[in-house]
Amino acid sequence: MVVLASPGAKAAIETTGDRHALHMIGMQPYRQLAVTLVETPVQLKAALDQLLTCQPRLVGLDIETLGPAIEDPVSLIQLAVGEPGRGIGLQQVVIDCLAVDPDGLAVLLEAPQMAKLVHSAEFERDRLLYHFGLRLRPVLDTRREMETIQRTLAALEPEARAAIVPWQPRENAKPARAFFDNKLGTLSELLLGFELDKQEQSSDWSRRPLQREQLLYAAADAAVLLPLISVERRLGRRLGIEPQLLKMHRSFDENALPVSERRLRIAPPTDDRLAAELSLFTASDRAQLALRWRACRSARLPAAERVRLRLFARERWLALSA
């Protein structure tokens, strides 16, 4: 196990890394997770380098926020990778967004060869774009997959359904929740035999230092997505709907416009943002752009304006490297 964060900032526990499904390794609650807490730009670069070196095909992702509204700050971004068949052991990285700017995550979150596993992906997608200008692509939404699976199972005759799963339909339930709700805790316990302890969900995510229990809870929510997608895909194959699931995800990536991006397109630019964009546009090289960007970041701009300015700065950075 490699721990990148400083010893005082980590919650590290034994990890096996040789099995994929959490219930198959007899996992006690959070006892076999290796969590790396990232609090500085140096730690973020080291963690990203390690994750990118693995070249995982799947990356579990979750976030913790300081409230339900899109404007509420993002406290943590949790990433998890693990593909035992390719020799990649289970690894979790928890990024403290109140301590470090997660700008550098774009290379991972937008990598087309790495699918991002998210449960109820609209929440993460909108907030990552709104606060940091980060886009998620491609995305596999485990909640949307299970809704499609439940709808398909509900349409089967009882005998055919019993040959696939032992579940009984609930009375007066919608087809997408015909057998159970699609909360991550429910799916984890039912499909993986792993109980997610949700006590820390409503804890104070603005408090620092983060408590060990908070880190382990946050990391588990991302880690459990890896075996969950495997179980859902097996169910999809047995039901003959795997092509439908893939089409659904492509539609999410190509057609769904996040609410945060809609706001950015609709809201007219302020004079302060126009002045900042002009300053960035006239930068002659990357060094000058970096200096001007630091000055722009200190300006008092609304959150949506800051995100739009961040996207503009990234475009200029790429243009100056050409």
N, C-alpha and C positions, 0 to 999 in steps of 0.2 A: 504494500500500500504506500502510495506517495502522498504526502500532505504538503501542500504548497504554502498554506498560510502559516503565520507565526504560531508557536505552541500555545500562547495565551489566548488565541482567537479561534481555536479549532474545537470541533467535537468529533473525535476520531474513534472508531470502534472497529473491531475485526470485520473483514469482508472476505467472502469465499471467492467470488468472481468466477466460479466454474459452473454455475447453474443459472438459468434465465428466469424461470418463474419463482417469485418470492416464496410461494407456499411450498415449493418443492425443496427448498433448502431449510425448511423447518424454522422459518424466521420468527423469532420472538419480536414483539413490537420495538422496531428501530434498533435492535441489538446488533445487526450486521451491516450497518451503513457506515461508509467512510465519507465524512463530510468535510469539504474544504471551504472555509469562509474567506471571501475576498473583500478586502477593505482599502486597498491602495492600487494605483495604476500598475505598479510593478507586479503585484499579485495577480491582477486581472490579465496582464499579458502572459504571465507564466501559465495560468490556468487555461487560457485560450490556446496557447501553443501546444499544451499537452492534449487538449481535446481534439484539436485539428490534426495532430499527429496520428491519432487513432483513426481518423477518417470514418467516423461512425455513419451508418445509414439512417439511424434513428436517434433523435435527441428529445428526451422528455423535458417539458418546460412548464413552469408554473410561476405565479408571482404572488406577493403579499402586498397589500396596499393599506393606507391609513384611513380608508373609508370607501363606501360603495360608489361614490360619484366619480366620473371620469377625471374631474379636476383634482381629486385627492391624490397626494403624492404616492409614488411606488416605493415601498420600503425595501423589498427583496426581489431578486430574480433568481429562480432555482433551475439548474440544468442537471440532467442525468443522462449518462450513456452506459451501455452495457450490452455487448454482443458476444457471449461466450463461444459461439460457434466460430467466431473470427478472432478469438483470443483477446477480446476486450472485456476486462473485468468491470464490475459495477462501480461507477464513479459518480459522485455528486459534487456540484459546485454551487455555493450560495453566494450571490453577489449583493453586497450591502449598498444599495443605491443612494442611501443618505450619506455615505462616506466616499463613494467613487462614482464618477460618470461612466455609465456602461456603453458609451459611444462605440467602443471597439468591438462590441458584440455583433455589429452588422455583418462582418465577414462570416460568422457562424449562422446567424438567424436568417440571412438571405442566401445562403449557399444552396443551389438547386439540387445538389446530390445528397443533401441531408434533410430528411423529412422531420419536421418539428411536431412532436406529439403533444397535444394540448387537450384538456377537458373543458368543454364550453369555451371554444377558442375565441369567440368574439370579445370576451372580457379582456384577455391578454393582448389580443391584436390591437384593439382600440387604444388601450392605455400605453402600450409600448410605442405606438406611433405618436400619440398625443404628447407624451412627456419627453420622449427621446429621439423621435424621428426614425425609429427602428421599425422595419417591416418584417413580418413573418411570412416566409414562403420557402418551400411548400408546406402546407399544414395538413395533419391528420387529426381530426377531432374525434376523440374516443366517445364523447357523449352522442354526437350525431350518428356515429356508427351503431351504437347500441340502440338508439331510437329506431333506426332502419331495421335492425335485426329483430327487435320486438314487434314491429309492425308486420314483418314477414312471418314470424312465428304465430302471431295472433290470427293470421289468415289461413293457417293450416288446419286440416282436420285433426281432432284430438289424437287419433292413433298415429298419424304421421309426426305430429309434434312430440309425442311421448318417445318416439324412436330417436329423437335428437336431444331433448332436454327434459328434465323431470318437473319443470315448472308448471304451476297451475295459474290460469288467468284470474285477475282480480275483478270483482264486480264493478261495473260502471266506470272502468278505467279507459282512458284514451288508448288507441292502438300503440302509440309510441311509448307508453308506460303500462302496457297491458299486464305485465307480470310483477314489476317492481319499479321504483323510481330510478332515475339515471344519475343520481349523485355519485361522486367518486367513491365515497366511503361504502355505499351500498354495493357497487360493482366490485370493489376490491374484496370485500368480505364474501360475497356470493360466488364470484368467479375464481378468486385466487386463494380464498381461505385466509386472507390477511386483513386484520382489523386495523383500520386507521384511527388512531386516537385523535379526535377532533377538539380536545380540550383547549389546545393552544390557538385554535382558529380565531377566537375573539380576544386574544391577548393583545397587549399594547405593543404594536409593531414599530412605534416610534422610540421605544425605550432602548437605550444603549448603556452597557454592553448587552447584546442579545444573550438570552439564557440558553443553556444547552438543550432544554426541552423544545424551545422554539426552533432552533436550528434543525433538530432531528425531525420535528413535525414538518417543517417546510421542505426538507430534502426528500422525505418519504412521499409527499404529494407528487413530486416529479418522478421519483424512481419507480413508483408503482405503475406508471403509464407504460413502461416497457413490456412487462409481462401481460398487462391488460390488452394491449393491441394485438399480441400474439393469440390470445384466447378469442378475441373478437374476430380475427381473421379466420381462425379455424371454424368458428360458427358460420361465418360468411361463406366459406367454401362448402360446408355441409348443406347449406341452404341454397347454394348456387347463385349467390348475389354478390360475389366479389367484384365483378365488373361494375355493378351498380354502385358499390361503395367507392371505388376509385373515381367514377364519374362524379359522384357527389363532392369529393374533395377537390377535384379540378374546378368544379363550379364555384366552390368557396374561394379558391385562390384567384380565379380569373374575373369573377363577376361581382363579388361582394365588396362594396366600397365602405371602408370603416367610417363610423360616425365622425371620428376625429379628422379624417381626411375630407369628409364633406364639409365640416366646419371650416377647415383651412381654405377650401376652394371658395366658399361662399363669403367669408369675412373679408371685407376690403382692407388692404394694408394701411397701417398707420404711418404718419410722417416719420416717426422714429424708426420704424422698420425699413422704410424706403431709404432713409439716410444710411442705415446700417448695411443694407444690400449694396448701395452705391459704393460704400467704403470697401466692402469685400470684393466687389466686381473690379475695382480699379487696382487691386493688389497685383504687383508685377511678378511675384514669385511666391512659393509656398511659405517661406520664412516670414515675408511681410503679411501674408494671409493669416498665418498663425497669430501674429501680434495683434492684428486688427480683430480677429475672432475673439481673442481674450478680452479686448476692450468692449466688443459688442455684447459679450455674455454678462458684463456687469451692468448693462442698461436695464432699466425697469420696463419690461415688456410683458404683456399678458401671455399666459401659457401657450395659447395657440400661435401667437406671433413668434415666440421663441422657437417652437418646433419648425415653423415655416422657415425661419432664418437658419436653423440648423441644417435643414435640407438644402437650402441655397448654398450654404458654406461647403457642404459635402460635394455638391456639383462643381463648385469653383475649384476645390482641392483636386478633384479628378481631372478637370480641364487643364489645370496648371501642370499636371504630371504627364500630359500627353506630349 
